[in-house]
Amino acid sequence: MDALHALLRHSAAHHRRETIAFGRRLNALMERLFLTAVWRNFVKRRSERKPDPTTPAMRLGLATERWSWRRVLARRLFPGRERLPRAWRDLYNRDWTTPTLPANTRHRLRHAY
């Protein structure tokens, strides 16, 4: 757990409280955490110091090559077409609320998806 926290503090500037990008709502934090997990497992090499070009996903057999951000973001997956756990669907719909905020205002975008 310490390694994960150190990786987040080091590589995800929004995880540090001193930045303007610090996440204030659970939805935003979780969305960024999902992107960080994809980056860590599919985009980033296992080691910066060693000449090992593989990613953790490649070592597990989930991918045959390193992914680029272009590949990650190339196709949008809609929740109505994919099987997702309920919590992930609620997160995608931004239905999570942040208990510490006095008002959890929600934006209802008509053309978001």
KOLPA-953551 format. One record per residue (C-alpha): x, y, z; residue in three letters. Coordinates in steps of 0.05 Angstrom, whole numbers, padded with zeros to 5 digits, always signed. Example, Ala and Ser with C-alpha at 12.3 -4.5 7.8 and 13.67 -1.06 7.14 Angstrom:
BEGIN
+00246-00090+00156Ala +00273-00021+00143Ser 
END
This chain:
BEGIN
+00000+00000+00000Met +00058+00047+00014Asp +00085+00036-00056Ala +00018+00053-00087Leu +00012+00116-00045His +00083+00137-00063Ala +00069+00125-00137Leu +00006+00167-00134Leu +00042+00224-00098Arg +00101+00221-00145His +00065+00213-00212Ser -00004+00243-00202Ala +00003+00316-00184Ala -00071+00322-00171His -00063+00276-00111His -00023+00328-00073Arg -00063+00378-00033Arg -00019+00437-00051Glu -00041+00439-00124Thr -00102+00474-00154Ile -00120+00408-00188Ala -00129+00373-00121Phe -00192+00330-00126Gly -00249+00354-00082Arg -00303+00305-00102Arg -00302+00229-00100Leu -00323+00224-00173Asn -00264+00264-00197Ala -00215+00227-00152Leu -00240+00159-00175Met -00238+00179-00249Glu -00166+00200-00242Arg -00149+00138-00203Leu -00177+00094-00259Phe -00133+00132-00309Leu -00073+00125-00264Thr -00086+00049-00259Ala -00089+00043-00335Val -00026+00085-00342Trp +00011+00043-00290Arg -00009-00024-00318Asn -00013-00014-00393Phe +00027+00049-00412Val +00085+00055-00363Lys +00144+00007-00366Arg +00157-00035-00305Arg +00221+00001-00288Ser +00252+00067-00307Glu +00322+00045-00287Arg +00325-00024-00317Lys +00322-00036-00393Pro +00258-00077-00386Asp +00207-00051-00438Pro +00149-00093-00411Thr +00090-00068-00372Thr +00055-00104-00315Pro -00003-00120-00362Ala +00046-00152-00411Met +00076-00195-00356Arg +00007-00220-00337Leu -00011-00235-00410Gly -00065-00181-00414Leu -00028-00143-00469Ala +00023-00161-00521Thr +00055-00091-00526Glu +00057-00025-00489Arg -00004+00017-00501Trp -00001+00090-00522Ser -00050+00142-00496Trp -00077+00145-00567Arg -00096+00071-00561Arg -00126+00079-00491Val -00170+00138-00513Leu -00184+00115-00584Ala -00252+00085-00573Arg -00305+00105-00522Arg -00338+00048-00485Leu -00409+00063-00467Phe -00437+00035-00402Pro -00500+00010-00437Gly -00457-00034-00482Arg -00408-00059-00430Glu -00419-00102-00369Arg -00399-00061-00309Leu -00406-00070-00234Pro -00460-00025-00206Arg -00410+00019-00169Ala -00372+00032-00234Trp -00436+00050-00271Arg -00455+00098-00215Asp -00386+00129-00219Leu -00391+00137-00295Tyr -00459+00171-00286Asn -00428+00214-00231Arg -00480+00190-00181Asp -00430+00187-00124Trp -00435+00242-00072Thr -00380+00269-00028Thr -00404+00265+00045Pro -00360+00321+00071Thr -00388+00373+00023Leu -00448+00412+00047Pro -00479+00413-00023Ala -00467+00361-00076Asn -00492+00400-00136Thr -00496+00359-00200Arg -00491+00383-00271His -00542+00353-00319Arg -00509+00358-00386Leu -00556+00341-00443Arg -00504+00321-00493His -00451+00289-00449Ala -00466+00217-00472Tyr 
END
